[in-house]
Amino acid sequence: MANLRGSSLNRQIADAFHRMESFGVKRHGSNDHLTHSGAVASKREMYLRDFKNFMENNQIDGKLNQAITAENMDKFLEQRMENLSRTSRESYTRSFSSMLRGLQESNVSIDLDKTYFDQKVAEIKEMPSEEVITGRAVKDVENVIKELYSTRYESGVISEVQYSLGLRVSEAIELVQNHEKYIDHNEVVGLVGKGNHTYEPKDISPQLVAKIMTAENIPSQSTYRNDLSEVTDNQHTPHDFRYSYAEREYHSKIEDGVEYHQALKEVSEGLNHSLERESMTLYYLKRA
């Protein structure tokens, strides 16, 4: 068994992708775990980049395949699946396991075997039924944003960006701090979100662009969180603006005559979800 080739993690991902590529090869009579379709290829590239980002964020050196140990995988799955539903966690774990088996079948050395992931799936299945906590969408959202502007102008800008575009707080701060990189003629382009997944281009109003350009002392995430907590009497966190965005966008699309399943998909795309888009929108709407 060999290591992935390449001096960088990106090159190792390319090598892994090449080793498992089996497009056009029929699977009839075969039980291999290679990559036989573009859809599977897209997901597997995302899984590999998820783990690459985990290595970089946790300062883990060495070959990507060597870093796939039980200890690292425990931490990776815990972080990556933090906000996923139980069904999505099971799907992600099974799919990641299948990819690793494909690498092993391609002569790549991976210490973990299927039994590790089978145990993880069993643990997920034994999780108690999720208690649905509702009321996550920010109540009286426009007034809350107005109060944030009064508390700290830049916190108001970040909250309006979150609500208008459906961004996570880290992404909103990145956009405000580096607006010249992402805003082009009243459109947000090239913004990278969770899982290294790039947002589709988003329209942004000239008025909000002007506010972003005048924001100077951008607060940290913790300061912004404290500002929001103060004006909402500890009722909301920054992530709750994404619930407000999902609720607003879904109802707007339905009122405009967009078909139900298509509306769910489009809202999830706006939130930059990469998997199980309809179910993720429903997850947000139930909790909004």
C-alpha positions in Angstrom: 0.0 0.0 0.0 1.3 3.5 -0.9 0.9 7.1 0.2 -0.8 9.7 -1.9 1.6 11.4 -4.2 2.2 15.2 -4.1 4.1 17.7 -2.0 1.0 19.6 -1.1 -2.5 18.6 0.2 -4.1 19.9 -3.0 -1.8 17.7 -5.1 -2.6 14.7 -2.9 -6.3 15.4 -3.4 -5.7 15.4 -7.2 -3.9 12.1 -6.9 -6.7 10.5 -4.8 -9.3 11.7 -7.3 -7.2 10.3 -10.2 -6.7 6.9 -8.5 -10.4 6.4 -7.8 -11.7 7.7 -11.2 -13.6 5.0 -13.1 -15.9 6.9 -15.3 -17.7 4.9 -18.0 -16.8 1.6 -16.3 -20.0 -0.4 -15.6 -20.4 -1.7 -12.1 -22.5 -4.7 -13.0 -21.1 -7.7 -11.2 -18.6 -5.6 -9.3 -18.6 -4.5 -5.7 -15.8 -1.9 -6.0 -16.0 1.5 -4.3 -14.4 3.5 -7.1 -15.8 6.7 -8.6 -18.2 5.9 -11.4 -20.2 9.1 -11.9 -19.8 12.9 -11.9 -22.2 13.2 -9.0 -20.1 10.9 -6.8 -16.9 12.6 -8.0 -18.2 16.0 -6.9 -19.1 14.8 -3.4 -15.8 13.0 -2.9 -13.8 16.0 -3.9 -15.8 17.9 -1.3 -15.1 15.2 1.4 -11.3 15.4 0.6 -11.3 19.2 0.8 -13.3 19.0 4.1 -10.5 16.9 5.6 -7.8 19.0 4.0 -9.3 22.1 5.7 -9.5 20.2 9.0 -5.8 19.3 8.7 -4.9 22.9 8.0 -7.1 24.4 10.7 -5.7 22.0 13.3 -2.1 22.3 12.0 -1.8 18.6 11.2 1.3 17.9 9.0 2.1 14.9 6.8 0.3 13.0 4.0 -3.5 13.3 3.9 -4.0 9.5 4.0 -1.6 9.1 6.9 -3.6 11.7 8.9 -6.8 9.6 8.6 -6.5 8.0 12.1 -9.2 7.2 14.5 -8.2 10.1 16.8 -8.2 12.6 13.9 -11.4 11.2 12.4 -13.2 11.5 15.7 -12.4 15.2 15.9 -13.1 15.8 12.2 -16.5 14.2 12.2 -17.4 16.0 15.4 -16.5 19.4 13.9 -17.8 18.7 10.4 -21.2 17.3 11.5 -21.9 19.7 14.3 -25.0 21.4 12.7 -26.2 18.4 10.6 -29.4 16.5 11.3 -29.1 12.9 12.4 -30.0 11.7 8.9 -27.4 13.9 7.3 -24.8 12.7 9.8 -25.4 9.1 8.9 -25.3 9.9 5.1 -22.0 11.8 5.5 -20.4 9.1 7.6 -21.4 6.3 5.2 -20.3 8.3 2.1 -16.9 9.2 3.7 -16.4 5.5 4.6 -17.2 4.4 1.0 -14.6 6.9 -0.4 -11.9 5.6 1.9 -12.7 2.1 0.8 -12.3 3.3 -2.8 -8.9 4.7 -1.9 -7.9 1.4 -0.2 -8.9 -0.5 -3.3 -6.7 2.0 -5.3 -3.7 0.9 -3.2 -3.7 3.9 -0.9 -2.7 3.2 2.7 -5.6 4.0 5.1 -5.4 2.8 8.7 -9.1 2.9 9.3 -11.3 0.1 8.1 -15.1 -0.2 7.6 -15.7 -1.3 11.2 -14.8 2.1 12.5 -17.4 3.8 10.4 -20.0 1.1 11.1 -19.6 1.9 14.8 -20.0 5.6 14.1 -23.2 4.9 12.2 -24.5 2.7 15.0 -23.8 5.6 17.5 -25.7 8.0 15.3 -28.6 5.7 15.1 -28.7 5.4 18.9 -28.8 9.2 19.3 -32.1 10.3 21.0 -34.7 11.8 18.7 -33.8 15.4 18.0 -35.8 17.9 20.1 -36.9 20.6 17.6 -36.2 24.0 19.2 -38.4 26.5 17.4 -38.2 30.3 17.4 -34.7 30.5 16.0 -35.5 33.1 13.4 -34.8 36.6 14.8 -38.0 38.2 16.0 -38.7 41.7 14.6 -35.5 41.3 12.6 -35.5 44.8 11.0 -35.8 46.5 14.4 -33.1 44.3 15.8 -30.8 45.3 13.0 -31.7 49.0 13.6 -30.8 48.6 17.3 -27.5 47.0 16.4 -26.6 50.0 14.2 -27.3 52.2 17.3 -25.1 50.0 19.5 -22.2 49.6 17.1 -22.5 50.7 13.4 -20.3 47.8 12.2 -22.4 45.2 14.1 -25.5 46.6 12.3 -23.7 46.2 9.0 -22.8 42.6 9.7 -26.3 41.7 10.8 -27.8 43.3 7.7 -25.4 41.4 5.5 -26.3 38.1 7.3 -30.0 38.7 6.9 -29.9 40.0 3.3 -27.5 37.3 2.0 -28.0 34.4 4.4 -24.4 34.2 5.4 -22.7 32.6 8.4 -21.2 35.2 10.8 -17.6 34.4 9.7 -18.6 34.8 6.1 -20.3 38.1 6.7 -17.3 39.5 8.5 -15.0 38.3 5.7 -17.2 40.0 3.2 -17.3 43.3 5.1 -13.5 43.2 5.8 -12.6 42.4 2.2 -15.4 43.8 0.2 -13.2 44.9 -2.6 -12.4 41.2 -3.2 -16.0 40.0 -3.3 -18.3 42.8 -4.4 -18.5 43.6 -8.2 -21.2 45.9 -9.6 -23.7 45.2 -6.8 -23.1 41.4 -6.9 -21.2 39.2 -4.4 -19.0 36.7 -6.2 -16.4 34.2 -5.1 -17.3 34.0 -1.4 -16.2 30.7 0.0 -18.3 29.1 2.8 -18.2 26.1 5.0 -16.6 23.0 3.5 -14.8 25.1 1.0 -18.0 25.4 -1.0 -18.3 28.7 -3.0 -21.6 30.6 -2.9 -23.4 31.2 -6.1 -23.3 34.9 -7.1 -25.7 37.0 -4.9 -27.3 40.4 -5.7 -26.6 43.0 -3.1 -28.3 46.4 -2.9 -26.3 49.6 -3.6 -27.5 50.9 -0.2 -25.9 47.9 1.7 -22.8 48.2 -0.4 -22.4 51.8 0.7 -22.8 50.8 4.3 -20.2 48.1 4.0 -17.7 50.5 2.4 -18.0 52.9 5.3 -17.6 50.2 8.0 -14.2 50.7 9.6 -13.6 49.0 13.0 -15.0 45.5 12.3 -15.8 43.7 15.6 -14.6 40.2 16.4 -17.2 37.4 16.3 -17.4 37.4 20.1 -18.0 41.2 20.3 -20.7 41.0 17.6 -22.3 38.1 19.4 -22.4 40.1 22.6 -23.9 43.1 20.8 -26.7 40.9 19.4 -27.2 39.2 22.8 -27.6 42.5 24.4 -30.2 43.9 22.0 -32.2 40.7 22.0 -32.1 40.0 25.7 -30.0 36.8 25.2 -32.6 35.4 22.9 -30.6 35.0 19.7 -27.1 34.2 18.3 -25.7 35.4 15.0 -26.6 32.1 13.3 -30.2 32.8 13.8 -30.1 35.4 11.0 -29.8 32.4 8.7 -33.1 31.1 9.9 -34.6 34.5 9.3 -33.2 34.5 5.8 -34.5 30.9 5.1 -38.0 31.8 6.3 -38.2 35.0 4.3 -36.8 33.5 1.1 -39.0 30.4 1.2 -42.3 32.4 1.7 -41.2 34.9 -0.9 -40.6 32.2 -3.5 -43.9 30.4 -2.7 -45.8 33.7 -3.1 -44.0 34.2 -6.4 -45.3 30.8 -7.6 -42.2 28.8 -7.4 -42.9 25.1 -7.1 -42.6 23.7 -3.5 -39.6 21.4 -4.0 -37.8 23.9 -6.2 -38.3 26.6 -3.6 -36.8 24.3 -0.9 -33.8 23.7 -3.2 -33.3 27.3 -4.1 -33.4 28.4 -0.5 -30.8 25.8 0.5 -28.6 26.9 -2.4 -28.8 30.4 -1.1 -27.6 29.1 2.3 -24.7 27.4 0.5 -25.6 23.9 1.5 -23.9 21.2 -0.6 -25.9 18.1 0.4 -29.5 17.1 0.9 -30.8 20.5 0.0 -34.5 20.0 0.4 -34.1 18.3 3.8 -31.7 21.1 5.0 -34.2 23.8 4.1 -37.0 21.9 6.0 -34.6 21.6 8.9 -34.2 25.4 9.0 -37.9 26.1 8.5 -39.0 23.8 11.3 -36.7 25.7 13.7 -37.4 29.2 12.4 
